[in-house]
Amino acid sequence: MKIREIIIKYCDNTEKKGNGLLIHSGHPSEDIELPELFMYIDDWSEEPSRKIWRSDVHQMVVIEEEGKFTVYEHIRMSGYRIQLLELDEMYGEKIEKDLTELGDVFAFVNHAHRMNKRKSGTPFITHPMDVASILIKENATSDLIFAGFLHDVVEDAGLTNADIRRRYGPTVADYVSAVTEPEELKQGDDVESWKARKEYIIRSISKAISEVKILSCADKLANLRDLIQYLEKEGESAWEMFNAPKEEQKWYYTSMLEAFANGPQNITDTFVYKEYKKCVEQLF
C-alpha cells in the first residue's frame, strides 16, 4: 500500500503547522506495513513505547506510539524538530506558561553542538533533548529544563559559564556549573584521570541541592538508556567505546545512585530517580 493510501485509510485527523508541515494522525486497529522507502530509525526509537520511520524521498517521518499512528509530511530538516514539536504538544500548557524561550534554547544548543557526535555516532543534540524531555516529565522549573538543554555546552562545545549567565541568567548558569567537571581535572582520557573526575562528581552531587541532583540524574538516565539500546545492537563490545571498563562504569553509576539518595535533599521519591535505579539494576 502506498503512503498516501495509508494516510487516507488510517489517519482521520490532519493539522497544518508552520513552514508547510502537515501532521496526519489516527488510531488504527491493525498493524500497518510501510512502503520500502521508509527506513526504521533505531536511534530515535524507544521500543516498545515508540517506533519511528523516515523517508527522505517522501519528506516524511512516521511515529507509532501507544496505539497512535502519526505521519509528519513535508519534513525539511530532521527528526529533532519533530521531537521538539511533540514536547510542545504533550506539555503545551506548561510550555505556554513557563517555557516561552524553549525554542531559543534548543536553537542555541543545536548550534553549539553542531560539530559534536555521541560515542555511538549519533548527533550530540539528541542527548540534551532527551535530558530536557525527562525534566519536563518531572515537572521541573523552566530554569532547570533550560539547564538540561545546556548542561554539556561548557564541557563539550567550548562555551563558558559566563556565556550561559549572560543569555539565560544566574540560576541556569549555576545549575550547569554544578554538573560540569572542573577543567583542572581534565588531564587525560586514561582510567585514572576518568576516575578522578567521577569521584569529584560523586562527592559534589552527594552534597548538592535536590534540583541539581534531579538535573544530574536526568543526564545519567539518558546516558544509561542510550547505553542499553547500544548494547542491544552491538553486544558487549559496546563497552569498548568508553574510557573505563564495565566494572568501573558499574562503580560510577551505582555510586551516583547512592549520591542521589543521600541526605535531606535526596530525590528518591522522584520519577527520574526510580527510572535511573531500574536502568542501573538492568545493566549491572
C-alpha positions in Angstrom: 0.0 0.0 0.0 1.3 3.5 -0.9 1.9 6.0 1.9 -0.9 8.3 0.5 -3.3 5.3 0.7 -2.2 4.6 4.2 -2.8 8.2 5.3 -6.3 8.2 3.7 -7.2 4.8 5.3 -5.8 5.1 8.8 -5.5 8.9 9.6 -8.7 10.6 10.5 -7.2 13.9 11.5 -4.9 16.4 9.7 -3.3 19.5 11.2 -1.4 22.3 9.4 1.7 23.7 11.2 4.3 26.3 10.3 6.5 26.0 7.2 4.1 23.8 5.4 4.3 20.9 7.9 1.2 18.6 7.9 0.5 16.2 10.7 -1.8 13.2 9.9 -2.9 11.0 12.8 -5.1 8.2 13.7 -5.6 5.1 15.9 -5.6 2.1 13.6 -6.8 -1.2 15.0 -4.3 -3.3 12.9 -0.6 -3.2 12.2 0.5 -1.1 9.3 3.2 -2.1 6.9 5.0 0.9 5.5 6.4 1.1 1.9 10.0 0.1 1.3 11.2 3.8 1.1 10.6 4.2 4.8 13.6 3.3 7.0 13.2 2.2 10.6 15.3 4.5 12.8 16.7 2.6 15.8 18.5 5.6 17.3 15.3 7.6 17.5 13.0 4.8 18.7 12.4 3.8 22.3 10.9 0.3 21.9 8.4 -0.8 22.7 6.8 2.6 23.5 7.8 4.4 20.4 8.8 3.4 16.8 10.0 5.9 14.2 10.4 5.6 10.4 11.8 8.1 8.0 11.6 8.6 4.2 13.8 11.3 2.7 12.2 10.7 -0.7 8.7 11.4 0.7 10.0 14.0 3.2 8.1 12.2 5.9 8.6 10.9 9.4 6.2 8.3 10.8 5.8 7.7 14.6 3.8 4.9 16.2 3.4 5.3 19.9 0.8 3.7 22.3 -1.6 2.9 19.6 -1.4 6.3 17.9 -0.1 6.5 14.3 1.2 9.9 13.1 2.7 10.9 9.8 4.6 14.2 9.6 4.6 15.4 6.0 7.0 18.0 4.4 9.9 17.5 6.8 12.6 19.9 5.7 15.2 19.5 8.5 15.3 16.4 10.8 13.6 14.4 13.4 14.8 16.8 16.1 12.2 19.3 15.3 9.6 16.6 15.4 10.6 15.7 19.0 10.5 19.4 20.0 7.1 19.8 18.4 5.9 16.7 20.3 7.1 18.2 23.6 5.2 21.4 22.8 2.0 19.4 22.1 2.3 17.0 25.1 3.2 19.7 27.6 1.7 22.7 25.8 0.1 24.3 28.9 3.3 24.3 30.8 5.4 25.5 27.9 2.9 28.3 27.1 3.1 29.5 30.7 6.8 28.9 31.7 8.9 27.9 28.6 8.5 30.7 26.2 12.2 30.6 25.4 12.3 26.8 24.8 12.7 27.2 21.0 15.6 29.7 21.5 17.4 27.3 23.9 17.0 24.4 21.5 18.4 26.5 18.6 21.3 27.8 20.7 22.2 24.3 21.9 21.8 22.7 18.5 24.2 25.3 17.0 26.7 24.9 19.9 26.8 21.1 19.4 26.6 21.1 15.6 30.0 19.5 15.2 29.7 17.0 18.1 28.8 13.4 18.0 27.8 10.9 20.7 30.1 7.9 21.3 27.6 5.8 19.3 28.0 8.2 16.3 24.6 9.9 16.6 24.3 13.7 16.5 25.0 15.1 20.0 21.8 17.2 20.2 19.8 14.1 20.8 21.2 13.8 24.3 20.3 17.3 25.7 16.9 16.9 24.1 16.4 13.6 26.0 17.5 15.2 29.2 15.2 18.2 28.8 12.3 15.8 28.0 12.9 13.8 31.2 12.9 17.1 33.2 9.7 18.3 31.6 8.1 14.9 32.6 9.4 15.5 36.1 7.5 18.9 36.1 10.8 20.7 36.7 11.0 24.5 36.6 11.8 26.3 33.3 15.3 27.2 34.6 16.1 23.5 35.3 14.8 22.4 31.9 16.9 25.1 30.2 19.9 23.7 32.2 19.0 20.3 30.9 19.4 21.5 27.4 22.6 23.4 28.2 24.3 21.1 30.6 27.1 19.9 28.2 27.9 23.1 26.3 30.7 24.1 28.7 32.4 20.6 28.7 31.8 19.7 25.0 31.1 22.9 23.0 33.7 25.3 24.2 31.3 27.8 25.8 31.8 29.3 29.2 29.6 29.6 32.2 29.6 33.3 31.7 28.1 32.8 28.3 25.2 30.9 29.9 24.8 33.5 32.6 24.6 36.4 30.1 22.0 34.7 28.0 19.9 32.7 30.5 20.6 34.2 33.9 22.4 33.2 37.1 20.1 30.3 38.2 20.5 28.4 34.9 24.3 29.1 34.9 24.6 27.8 38.5 22.7 24.6 37.7 25.0 23.9 34.7 28.1 24.7 36.7 27.1 22.3 39.4 27.1 19.3 37.0 30.2 20.4 35.0 33.5 18.6 35.6 36.3 21.1 36.6 38.7 22.0 33.8 41.7 21.3 36.0 40.7 17.6 36.3 40.7 17.1 32.5 44.2 15.8 32.3 43.7 12.8 30.0 41.4 10.0 28.9 43.1 7.2 30.9 41.2 5.3 33.6 43.0 7.1 36.4 42.0 10.6 35.1 38.5 9.4 34.4 38.1 8.1 37.9 39.4 11.3 39.5 36.7 13.3 37.5 34.0 10.9 38.5 35.0 10.9 42.2 34.7 14.7 42.1 31.2 14.5 40.6 30.0 11.8 43.1 31.2 14.0 46.1 29.7 17.1 44.6 26.3 15.6 43.8 26.1 13.8 47.1 26.0 17.3 48.8 24.0 19.1 46.2 20.5 20.5 46.4 17.7 18.5 45.1 17.4 20.5 41.8 21.0 19.7 40.9 20.5 16.1 41.8 17.5 15.9 39.5 19.4 17.5 36.7 22.4 15.1 37.1 20.1 12.1 37.4 18.3 13.1 34.2 21.6 13.3 32.5 22.7 9.9 33.8 19.3 8.3 33.0 19.5 9.5 29.4 23.1 8.1 29.1 22.0 4.7 30.5 19.0 4.5 28.2 21.3 5.1 25.2 23.8 2.5 26.5 21.1 -0.1 27.0 20.0 0.5 23.4 23.5 0.4 22.1 24.3 -2.8 23.9 21.3 -4.4 22.4 22.5 -3.5 19.0 26.3 -4.1 19.4 26.6 -6.6 22.2 29.3 -6.5 24.9 31.7 -4.8 22.5 29.8 -1.6 23.2 31.7 -1.2 26.5 35.0 -0.7 24.5 34.0 2.8 23.4 34.3 4.1 27.0 37.4 5.4 28.7 36.9 3.0 31.6 35.9 -0.7 31.6 32.5 -2.1 32.6 33.4 -2.7 36.2 34.5 0.9 36.6 31.3 2.1 34.9 29.3 -0.1 37.4 31.1 1.6 40.3 30.4 5.0 38.9 26.7 4.6 38.2 25.9 2.7 41.4 27.9 5.4 43.4 25.8 8.1 41.7 22.6 6.2 42.7 23.8 6.5 46.3 24.7 10.2 45.8 21.1 10.9 44.6 19.7 9.2 47.7 22.0 10.9 50.2 20.9 13.5 52.7 17.7 15.6 53.3 17.9 16.8 49.7 17.6 13.3 48.3 15.4 12.6 45.3 14.4 9.0 45.9 10.7 9.9 45.5 11.1 11.3 42.0 10.2 9.6 38.7 13.7 10.3 37.3 15.5 8.5 40.3 13.2 5.5 40.1 13.8 5.1 36.4 17.5 5.6 36.8 17.5 2.9 39.5 15.8 0.5 37.2 18.4 1.1 34.5 21.3 0.5 36.9 19.8 -2.7 38.1 19.1 -3.8 34.5 22.7 -3.1 33.3 24.7 -4.2 36.3 
